[in-house]
């Protein structure tokens, strides 16, 4: 089962995040073979971390909750909240298999949060070559659509937002994002 985990940073927590970098990376090393995508999100200044996204393949929702809440930054109070949703990998690959590589161009996390009939259920052909990860956000049992998530390369925030049908979601969030992992 695949899950998307978005930890959102508590304001002013950057010094603690920096102090815990090795603990965070060591924790993620334990999940190395299970990660589909990972990386920090950034505040509008482009330098201050605002969160951390992980898409991970785990056995069940309980394992996903343990992954999200046992993470060292979460335990130490770096994060203010956690979004944890079941996810389905429509591209069938990891971010490391993205043909566009890890650099060049702006990268974004786009979350469309909604309910009811699924929106944007297929891979959008217009941006297929720029999609790093794409799929629906689902309830724990996989039976209820709760939104759509995309990691993509785009020229700007407006182009990234346009990957989703705005009128089909209660809210769309766009976050500056970059490929994560040990530096």
C-alpha positions, 0 to 999 in steps of 0.5 A: 500500500502506498501512502503520502505523508506531508509533515508541515513545519512549525514556525521557527523550527528551522534550527531544530530541523537542522540539528536533527538532519542526521537523525531524520536521514538515518530514520529515512535510510531504514525505509530506503527501498520503500520510498517512492518520493521524498523531499522538503517543501519551502516557504515563499522565500525559497530557502526556509523549509516549510515541510517534508513530503514522503511517498512510501510503500508500507504494509498497512495504515498502522505501519504508515502511522508509525512511519509518520509519527515516529519520525525524529522531527515529528517526535521533537516538535519540528512539525505542526501537523501531519497529512497522511493519506493512502495514495496510488502511484499512477506512474508506477515509478519512483522519483529517481526514475523520473526521466527529467532527473533531479535538477533543472526547472522548478519543482512543486508538490500540488495537493488537491483536497476534495470529496465526492466523485474523483477528479483528475483520475487519469494521468494528464497528457499535457504535462505527462513528461513533467510529472515526477509522481501522480495519483489519488489521495484515498481513505485508509481502506482505499475506497474513498477518494479524498483528493489528488497529489502531484509532484511535478516540474513546472515553469511557475506556481500557476502552471503547477496549480493548473495540473488539477481541475480547480473547480473540483476541489475544496482547496488546492495547495502548491508548495515549492519542492525539491528532490530529497535525501542525503546531501 
